[in-house]
């Protein structure tokens, strides 16, 4: 706990205003002080022959006019900022991106034969987990795992984009825990993405020869605070500049996406989304090639701050 007493902390405690914006509070307090001083001065002497009550009323009206004019100017600045703001659908830069954070969902194969042959799939996953005799054919061949024909393909494409001709060297995999069913409340269990993370780690190491960080980054699927904390920890302790890291929010649940967005509110933190053409059900087309889109919330936050 931080016991250091600061003026910003005092203002936040007394007025409830955010500690990062003490200036409006100080100006308001100064305005009331000046108004109170004018009222007392008006009581002691008559100005221009006017009654002290009229002097106080005129002062209040002048202050009110000033506040209204200041508010109108602030709204105009915000309107200009909104009109000038444009959403960019450009891809993120390759140069300078040294780290990528991937949110991994439960593994789902789109290979029809593999989906119906559960024992074969479990055997392949066990072999990959053991780390014995692994090669690219085991991952990519339609006769085996066929990983590019699965829900992990957007994660792979995200890495491929930054690994080919880029500066990517580290990838963090945020996976989810398997939750057992709870008989006391009737809640069903939920399969996590630990095995998907294991598959993705082995493949990315073999394919792109980059550092993969997976151990210690498995979270509860609905605990958005823990997910936010893990992503914030990576930004804070990776040793990389924040602008050299990207969070890819493609392969994950809505809860994980929300937590990732919360972690990227801080200045210079950015996200990317692998966009692909979809069918009428919202599913990516099998032959569609995902392309990354940079998501930067800083301009939106700046507009928000101008309106406060």
C-alpha positions in Angstrom: 0.0 0.0 0.0 1.3 3.5 -0.9 1.1 5.8 2.1 2.7 8.8 0.4 0.5 11.8 0.7 0.2 13.9 -2.4 -1.8 17.0 -3.4 -3.5 14.9 -6.2 -4.5 12.3 -3.6 -5.9 14.9 -1.3 -8.0 16.4 -4.1 -9.2 13.0 -5.1 -10.3 12.2 -1.6 -12.0 15.5 -1.0 -13.7 16.1 -4.3 -13.9 12.7 -5.9 -12.2 13.9 -9.0 -9.6 11.7 -10.8 -6.1 12.1 -9.4 -4.7 12.5 -12.9 -6.7 15.7 -13.5 -6.3 18.1 -10.6 -6.3 21.3 -12.7 -10.1 21.6 -13.2 -10.6 21.0 -9.5 -8.1 23.7 -8.6 -9.7 26.2 -11.0 -13.1 25.5 -9.6 -11.9 25.9 -6.0 -10.1 29.1 -7.0 -13.3 30.4 -8.7 -15.3 29.9 -5.6 -12.6 31.5 -3.5 -12.6 34.6 -5.7 -16.4 34.8 -5.8 -16.5 34.6 -2.0 -13.8 37.3 -1.7 -15.8 39.6 -4.0 -19.0 39.0 -2.0 -17.2 40.0 1.2 -15.6 43.0 -0.5 -19.0 44.1 -1.8 -20.5 43.9 1.7 -17.9 46.3 3.0 -18.3 48.9 0.3 -20.7 50.0 -2.4 -19.4 49.8 -5.9 -20.8 52.2 -8.5 -23.5 52.9 -5.9 -24.9 49.4 -6.2 -26.3 47.4 -3.4 -23.9 44.6 -2.2 -26.5 42.0 -3.2 -26.5 43.2 -6.8 -22.8 43.1 -6.9 -22.9 39.4 -5.7 -25.5 38.6 -8.3 -23.5 40.2 -11.1 -20.4 38.3 -10.1 -22.4 35.0 -10.1 -23.8 35.7 -13.6 -20.3 36.6 -14.9 -18.9 33.3 -13.5 -21.8 31.4 -15.0 -21.2 33.0 -18.4 -17.5 32.1 -18.3 -18.4 28.4 -17.4 -20.9 28.2 -20.3 -18.5 29.7 -22.8 -15.7 27.4 -21.7 -18.0 24.4 -22.0 -19.1 25.4 -25.6 -15.4 25.8 -26.6 -14.6 22.3 -25.2 -17.5 20.8 -27.1 -16.4 22.4 -30.3 -12.9 21.1 -29.8 -14.3 17.6 -29.2 -16.5 17.9 -32.4 -13.5 18.9 -34.5 -11.5 15.9 -33.1 -14.3 13.5 -33.8 -14.7 14.8 -37.4 -11.0 14.5 -38.0 -10.7 11.0 -36.5 -10.6 8.2 -39.0 -10.5 4.5 -38.4 -7.5 3.0 -40.1 -7.7 -0.6 -41.5 -4.0 -0.7 -42.2 -1.9 -3.7 -41.1 0.5 -3.2 -38.2 4.1 -2.5 -39.0 6.5 -5.4 -39.2 9.6 -3.5 -38.3 9.9 -2.9 -34.5 7.4 -5.5 -33.4 9.6 -7.8 -31.2 6.8 -9.6 -29.2 3.4 -11.0 -29.9 0.8 -12.0 -27.3 -1.7 -14.6 -28.6 -5.0 -15.6 -26.9 -5.6 -19.3 -27.5 -8.9 -21.0 -27.6 -9.8 -24.7 -27.3 -8.4 -26.7 -30.3 -11.0 -27.3 -33.0 -10.1 -29.2 -36.3 -12.0 -28.4 -39.5 -10.8 -31.6 -41.0 -13.9 -33.8 -41.3 -12.1 -37.1 -41.0 -10.1 -36.0 -37.9 -13.2 -34.5 -36.2 -14.9 -37.9 -36.4 -11.8 -39.9 -35.3 -11.4 -38.7 -31.7 -8.9 -41.5 -30.8 -6.6 -40.4 -33.6 -6.7 -36.8 -32.6 -6.0 -37.6 -28.9 -3.1 -39.8 -30.1 -1.6 -37.0 -32.1 -1.9 -34.5 -29.3 -0.2 -37.0 -26.9 2.6 -37.4 -29.3 3.1 -33.7 -29.7 3.0 -33.2 -25.9 5.8 -35.8 -25.5 7.9 -33.9 -28.0 9.2 -37.1 -29.6 10.0 -37.3 -33.3 8.2 -34.1 -34.4 8.3 -32.7 -37.9 6.3 -30.3 -40.0 4.4 -33.1 -41.8 2.9 -34.3 -38.5 1.4 -30.8 -38.1 0.6 -29.8 -41.6 -0.4 -32.9 -43.5 -4.1 -33.6 -44.0 -3.4 -37.2 -43.0 -2.3 -36.1 -39.6 -3.1 -33.0 -37.5 -3.8 -30.6 -40.5 -3.2 -27.6 -38.2 -3.7 -25.0 -40.9 -7.2 -26.4 -41.3 -8.2 -25.6 -37.7 -9.1 -22.7 -35.5 -5.4 -22.2 -34.7 -4.7 -21.0 -38.2 -5.4 -17.3 -37.5 -2.8 -17.5 -34.6 -0.3 -19.0 -37.0 -1.0 -16.4 -39.7 -0.5 -13.7 -37.1 3.0 -15.1 -36.2 3.8 -15.7 -39.9 3.1 -12.0 -40.8 5.5 -10.7 -38.2 8.1 -13.5 -38.6 8.5 -13.1 -42.4 10.7 -10.1 -42.9 9.9 -8.7 -39.4 11.7 -8.4 -36.1 9.5 -10.9 -34.1 11.5 -12.9 -31.6 9.1 -13.8 -28.7 5.5 -15.1 -28.6 3.4 -15.4 -25.4 0.5 -17.9 -25.4 -2.4 -17.1 -23.0 -4.3 -20.3 -22.5 -7.3 -21.3 -20.4 -7.7 -23.9 -17.7 -10.0 -26.9 -17.9 -12.9 -26.5 -15.4 -14.5 -29.5 -13.8 -18.3 -29.7 -13.5 -19.8 -28.5 -10.2 -22.5 -30.8 -9.0 -23.6 -28.6 -6.2 -24.7 -25.8 -8.5 -25.3 -27.8 -11.6 -22.6 -26.0 -13.6 -21.1 -28.0 -16.5 -17.4 -28.4 -17.0 -15.5 -26.5 -19.6 -12.6 -27.8 -21.6 -9.6 -25.4 -21.6 -7.0 -24.6 -24.2 -3.9 -26.1 -22.6 -3.6 -28.8 -25.3 -4.1 -26.2 -28.0 -1.3 -24.1 -26.4 0.9 -27.1 -26.4 0.2 -27.8 -30.1 0.8 -24.2 -31.0 4.0 -23.9 -29.1 5.5 -27.0 -30.7 4.5 -26.0 -34.2 5.7 -22.4 -33.9 9.1 -23.4 -32.5 9.5 -25.9 -35.4 8.3 -23.6 -38.1 9.7 -20.2 -37.2 12.4 -20.9 -34.6 11.2 -18.3 -32.1 11.0 -18.1 -28.3 7.6 -19.3 -27.0 6.4 -18.4 -23.5 3.5 -20.6 -22.3 4.2 -21.9 -18.8 2.7 -19.6 -16.2 0.2 -18.0 -18.6 -2.8 -20.3 -18.2 -5.8 -18.5 -16.7 -9.4 -19.2 -15.7 -11.5 -18.6 -18.9 -14.0 -16.3 -17.2 -11.6 -14.4 -14.9 -11.1 -11.3 -16.9 -9.1 -9.7 -14.1 -6.5 -12.5 -14.2 -6.4 -12.3 -18.0 -5.8 -8.6 -17.8 -3.2 -9.1 -15.1 -1.2 -11.6 -17.2 -1.2 -9.4 -20.3 -0.2 -6.3 -18.1 2.6 -8.4 -16.6 4.0 -9.2 -20.0 3.9 -5.5 -21.0 5.6 -4.6 -17.7 8.2 -7.4 -17.4 9.1 -8.5 -20.9 12.0 -6.2 -21.2 10.6 -4.8 -24.5 9.2 -1.3 -25.1 5.4 -1.3 -25.0 5.2 -0.2 -28.6 7.3 -3.2 -29.6 4.6 -5.6 -28.3 1.2 -6.4 -29.9 -1.8 -8.3 -28.5 -3.6 -10.4 -31.1 -7.2 -10.8 -30.1 -8.3 -13.1 -32.9 -8.4 -16.6 -31.5 -10.1 -16.2 -28.2 -13.4 -15.8 -26.3 -15.3 -12.5 -25.9 -14.3 -12.4 -22.3 -10.6 -12.7 -23.2 -11.0 -10.0 -25.9 -12.5 -7.6 -23.3 -9.7 -8.3 -20.8 -7.1 -7.7 -23.6 -8.7 -4.4 -24.5 -8.6 -3.3 -20.9 -4.9 -4.2 -20.7 -4.2 -2.1 -23.8 -5.9 1.1 -22.5 -2.5 2.4 -21.4 -0.6 4.7 -23.8 1.4 3.0 -26.5 -0.2 -0.4 -26.1 -1.8 -1.8 -29.3 -3.7 -4.8 -30.5 -4.2 -6.5 -33.9 -7.0 -8.6 -35.3 -6.7 -11.2 -38.1 -9.5 -10.3 -40.4 -10.8 -12.9 -42.9 -13.7 -13.2 -45.3 -16.6 -15.0 -43.7 -19.7 -17.0 -44.7 -23.3 -16.1 -43.8 -22.9 -17.9 -40.4 -20.0 -15.7 -39.5 -17.4 -18.5 -39.9 -14.1 -17.8 -41.8 -14.1 -19.3 -45.3 -11.7 -22.2 -45.6 -9.7 -20.6 -48.5 -9.7 -17.1 -47.0 -6.3 -15.8 -46.0 -6.5 -13.7 -42.8 -4.9 -10.3 -42.8 -3.9 -8.3 -39.7 -5.5 -5.0 -38.8 -3.9 -2.7 -36.3 -6.2 -1.6 -33.4 -4.9 1.5 -31.6 -7.3 3.0 -29.0 -5.0 6.0 -28.2 -6.9 8.4 -30.6 -10.2 7.4 -29.1 -8.9 8.0 -25.6 -7.6 11.4 -26.6 -11.0 12.4 -27.9 -12.5 11.3 -24.7 -10.0 13.3 -22.6 -10.8 16.5 -24.7 -14.5 16.2 -23.7 -13.8 15.8 -20.0 
